[in-house]
Amino acid sequence: MLAGQKLRIVAMSTVVAAFAVTSGSALAQKKYDPGASDTEIKIGNIMPYSGPASAYGIIGKAQAAYFQMINEKGGINGRKVNFISYDDAYSPPKAVEHARKLVESDEVLLIFSPLGTPSNTAIQKYMNAKKVPQLFVATGAAKWNDPKHFPWTMGWQPNYQDEARIYAKYVLANKPGAKIAVLYQNDDFGKDYVKGFKEGLGDKAKSMIIVEESYELSEPTIDSHIVKLKASGADTLLNFTTPKFAAQTIKKMGELEWKPLHIITNVSVSVGAVMKPAGFEYGQGILSAAYLKDGADPQWNDDPDMKKWIAFIDKYMPGANKADSGLVFGYGSAQTLHKVLEMAGDNLTRANVMKQAASLKDFKTDVALPGILINTSATDFAPIQQVKMMRFKGEKWELFGDVISSDAKH
C-alpha cells in the first residue's frame, strides 16, 4: 500500500510540475503592453517629410519599406509590424502633438527613430514620463546617452562627442605636435564636438589648441573667420560645421592657399552638397569619418551584405537614388530595431523592449562598415561608438586605416 501510495504521489507531483512549467511558458507568451498582440507590433515614427529638413524624409520611407519586407517574410516572431509614421515638418510643437497621438490614440508599443535634435528634445520628458521607449533616435546629440535620467531614450548613430574624441585620437597618433585651430557652430551641435575633442586630447588640449573660433548660424558667410584662423599659424584645423559652412570653409581655404591638416564632421561629407560646391580641387586630402557603407560606392558591389541592401532597394524602393545616405541609415536603424524585437520574443512589454535594446552584443547591420559593431548596456545607451577614417581623393571619399573606437566612458 505504501509503495503504491508513494507511486501515486510521485505521479501527481509530476503532473503538478508539468502544469507549472506549461503555465509558466504560457504566461511568458502573454506579456503584452499596448501596441503588441499575438499578431501585431505597432511602431510609431516621426519624420520631417516636409519643411526645412524634408531631405531626411527618405529615412522614414526606407524604414517603412524595410518593415514591409519583413512582413512579407512572415513578420517578427510571427507578428506583423504596423509602422505608423507622421510628418512633423521639423517642428518641435508638431512632434509633441504626434508623440501624444501615437502614445495615447494609436497606442503604439514604442516610438522609433524620431528625427532631429529639436523634435526629440521636445518629446523626451513626455516619453520618459509615460515610460514609452523613444528608441534609436535619429540625431547625433550626446544627450541621448543618459540612461540614469532618461531610461526610455536611446540614440543609434555615433554621437558628436564620440566622433570628436576619435578625431582627437587620430591627431594624437599622427600629428602629436599639432598647432590646432577649432572652428565650430555656436550651438549644441558645435559645442558637443568641441567638448568631445577636448576630452579626447585630455591634458594636451590646452597646449595643442592655439585658437577657437565660433560662428552663428545666421551669418551669411564665415570667410572672415577663416582669414583669422589662418593668421593664427595653426597647422591643423578641426572644422565642426554644418554643410553650408563646411563648403564655405573649404572654398575660402583654397583661395587663401592655406593647407593645414583639415578634418570635417561626418554630417558635412556630402559630395554633392559640400565637396562639389566648394571645388574638388580644394577638397583634396581632407579627412573625416564614416560608420556606414556608401550605397553608390562600387567597392561594395560584391559585398554579400550590401547585395541584400541593393536587392531591398530594387524591390521595395525602385528608382530610389542609391547615393542617398538616408536609404542606408533607414535600413540599418530598422534592422537594429528588428533585432531588438526578435530578442524580446513573446515578452513585448515596453520595459523588456528597453532591456533588450540595452543588451546588444556585437550586433552588425548589413550596412555598417566592416568591423563596426553595435554594443549597448544598462549604463551605455550609445550603440555605435566606432568609425573608420576617410580621405577625400579625386571626386570621392576613400576609407583608410583600422576601425577606431572612441573608448567613451559616459
N, C-alpha and C positions, 0 to 999 in steps of 0.2 A: 504493500500500500504506500509505504513511504517513498519507495523508488518511483512508483507511478505518479505520486503527487509531485515529487521533485521534477519529474519529466514534464508534467503539465505546467509547472511554474516556469521552467526554462522556456518552454514553447510560448507561453503567454508573454514572457519578458521579451522574446524575440519579436513578437508581433508589435508590442508597445514600442520597442526600439525602432522597428521598421516604420511604424506610423509617425514617430517623432522625426525621423530623417526625411520622410516624404513631406510632412507638414512644413518642416524647416525649408526645404527646397521650394515648396510651393509658395511659402511666404516670401522667400528671397526673389521669386519671379514676379511678385506683385508690388514691388516698391516703386510707386509712381508719384511724381509731383505733377501739377498742371503742365500740360504740353506733351505728356507721354502717355502711351497706352500700349496694348498688345499689338496694335497695328501701325501706330504713328509716332513720330517725334517732330514736334512743332518748334521751328527755329526762327527767331526774329533777326532782322538785319536793318541797318540804317545807312544809307549811301547818298552822296551828292550826285544824283542823276542829272540835276540841273544846277544853275548858279555858277559861281566863280571857280569851283573845283570839279566841274562836271566831267573833266577828263578821267577822273578816278572812278566814275560810274562803271567803267568796264570791269572793275574788280567784282562788284556785286553781280554783274551779268555772268562772269566766269564762275562765281560761286554757285549761282542758281543752276548753271549748266552742269557743274560737277555733280550736284545732288540729283539732277535729272538722270545723269548717267548711272549713279549709284542705285536710284530707284528702279531703273530698267534692269539692273543686275540683281534685284531682289531686296534692296534696302540694306539697312544696318541691323544685324541680328534679327532679320525678318520684318523689320519695321520700315515703312516708307517715311522719307523726310518731307515734311511740309515746310518749305522755305518761304517766309513772308518778308518781303523787302520793301521799305518805304524810302521816299526821296525827301531829304531834309534841306536840299539846296545849300548845304554847308552853313546852315543857320542854327545856332545853339537852341533858340526857343522852339524851333520846329523839331529838333532832335528830342527835346524834352517831351513834347507833345506825342511824338511817335513812340518813345520809350514807354510812356504811360499806356498808350493804346495797345502796344504789343504785350505788356505785362498784364494789364487789367481787363482788356476786352478780348484780345486774341488768345490770351493765356498761353504764351509760349513757354517752353522749358527754360530757354536762355536767349540772350541777345548776343549774336556772334559777329565779330569783325565790324562794329560800327566805325565809320571812318572820320578821322580828323581830331586833332587835339582840342579845339574849342567845343565840338559836339560831345566828345567823350567826357570832358571836364564838366560840362553842363549836366550830364546824366549820372555821373559817378556816385554821388551821395544817395540819389534816389535808388539806384540799382543795389547798392550795399544795404540801404535801409530795408529794402524789400527782400534782400537775400536771394537775388536772381543773378546768375552768372552774366558778367559783362566780359565775354571771353574772346581772347586773341584780338584785341582792339587794333585797328589799322592806323597806327600813329607811333612814331619812334620816341615820344617823350619818356624820360626816365621814370616819371612818377607812377607809371602803371605797375611798376615792380615795388609794391608796398603792401605785402600780404598782412602785415601787422595791423595797419589802419584800414585797408581796403581789401579784405579777403575774398571779395567776389569779383574783382577786376584783375585781368591779366593781359599783358602785351603779347606780341608774337615776334615781330621783326627785331633786329638788333637795335637797341636804343641809342640815342645820340651820344650819351655819355660813354657807353661801351665802345662805340665806333671811334670816338676821340681818344680813348685810352689805347686803342690798337694803333692809332697814328703815332701816339707818344712812344709806344713800344718800338715802332718802326724807326722813328727818328733816333732814339737812344741807341739802337743797334747799328744803324747805318750812317749816322752823322752826329756822333756824341758831342762834338764841339760846335754844334749849330748855333747861329745867332738868329733867333726866331722872332718873326713878326706874326701877330694874330689879328686877323680881320674877322669881325663877327656881327651878325644881325642883332640889334639891341632889343631882344625879346627872349621868351623862354627857349625858343629854338636855338638861338645863338649862344645863350648863356649855358645851356646844357652841354654844348660842345666844349666851351671854354673850361667849364668845371671838370669834365671828364679828362680833357687834355692835361690840365694841371695836375690832376690826381695821378695820371699815367706817368708824368715826368717826376712826380714826387718831390724830393728835396732839391732837385736840379731846376725846377720850374723858375725860381727867382733869378737864377744866374743865366739860364738859357733864353728866356723870353725877354727881348730887349724893348719891344713896343707892342701895345694893344690898341687897336683902333675899332670903334664901333660905328655903325651907320643905322639910320632909321629907314623903315620900310617905305616911308613917304618920300624919301629923296629920289629925284628923277635920275640922278647919276652919282656914282661914287668915285669918279675919276680923281678928285682932289685927295681922297683918302689914299689912293694907290700911289700918287706922287709923294705924299708924306711918308708912306711906308718904305718906298724905295730909298728915300733920303736918309732913312734910319741906319742904312748899312746892313740890314738883315740879309742873310743868305738862304733863309728858309721861310716860306710863307704857309701858314695854316689858314685856309680860306673857308671859314664857316658861314657860307652864304647860301641863299636860295637861288634857283636857276637864273633869273633875270640878272642878278648882281654877280653871279659867278661868270656869266658871259661877258659882262662889262669889265670885270677884273682881268680876265684872260686877254681881252682885246687891248685894254689900256697898257697892260704889262708888255704886250708885244710891241705896241707903238713906242714905248719907252725903252725897249730892248733890255728890260730887266728880267734876268733869268735865274731866279733862286730855285731851290728845291721847292716844288709847289704841290700841295695836297689839297684837294677839294672834297666836299661831302658827297656821300652816296646819293643824296637826293638831287644833286646837280650834275649827274654824269650823262644826262641825255645827249646823245649825239645830235639829234635834230633840234632840240630846244636850247642847248648850251654850246656845244663844241663847234657846230657848223656856223651859227651866227657870229661867234667870237672869231672865227677864222681858223681852219685846221692847221695852218702854218704856225699859229701862235700857241696851239694846244699840245704840241709835241713834247712828250716826256712828263706831262702832268700825271700825278698819282691820285688814286682813290681806292675804294674797296668795294667788294661785291660779296653777296652771300647766295644769290640765286643765279641759275643759268640764264643766258640770253637766248630767248626763243628764236632770234633771227641769225644767231651765230652758227655757221655751217659746221663748226667743230663738234657740235652735239648731234649731228645728223645720224650718226651710227650708235649713239648712246642708248642702251635699251630703255632706260627710264624716260628719257626725253622722247623716245619713239612713242611711248604711251601718251605723253602730253600732246604731241603732234597729232596722233590719231584722235585724241579727245577734241582738239580744236577743229580738225577737219570734219568730224561728225556732228558735234554739238554747237559749234560756233563757226560754221562755214563762211569764208570770206573775211574773217577777223584778221587784223594785222598782227602777225606773229612777232613783230618787233616791239609791240606794246607790252611793256613790262608788267602792266596791270593784269594781263592774262596769266602770267607766270605766278604773280603774287596771289591772285584769287584762287588758283588751283592749289598752290602749296598750303595756304591757310585752311582751305576747305578740307584738304587731305589730312591735315593735323587734327581738325575737329572730328573728322570721320574716325580717326584712330582713337580719340578720347571716348567717343560714344560707343565704339566697339568694346573698349576696355571696361566701360560702365556696365556692360552686359544687360541683365534684367533689373538692375538697381538704378532706375532712371529718376533719381531724386536730384534736385539742384545741388545739394551738398555733395553727393557722390560724383557728379559731373566735375565739380571743382576739385575734389580729391583726386580724381583720375588725371585731370589736366595738370595737377601738381605732382604727378608721378610718372612723367615721361622720361624714359631712359634711352638715350642714344637713338631716338627716332629720326628717320631720314625721309624727307619727302622726295618725290621723283624729280623735283625741280631745284633742289638745293645743290650747290656746288659740291663736288666730291670732298668728303671729309668733314662737311658741316652737318652737325648733328643737333637735335633738339633735346634739351635736358631741362627738367624743372624739379622743384621740391617744395615742401611746405613753406620754406623760407626763401625760395628763389622763384619769382614769377617772371623771369626774363628768359623765355625759351631759347632764343638764338643769341649766342654771345661770341660767335666766331665769324670771321670774314677772310677773304683772300685779297691780297693787294693786286692792283692792276695799273697798267701804264698806258697812256694814250699814244698810239703809233699809227701814222698814216691817217686813216679816217675811222679807226675803231679802237676799242679797248682790248688790251692783251693781258691776261692773267699771268702772274708770276709768283714764285716762292711757295712756301707752305701755308697751310691754314693757320691763322693767328687767332688766339683766344684773348679776350680782354682780361681774363682772370679776375673778373669783377667780384667783389665780395660786398654785397649790399646788406 
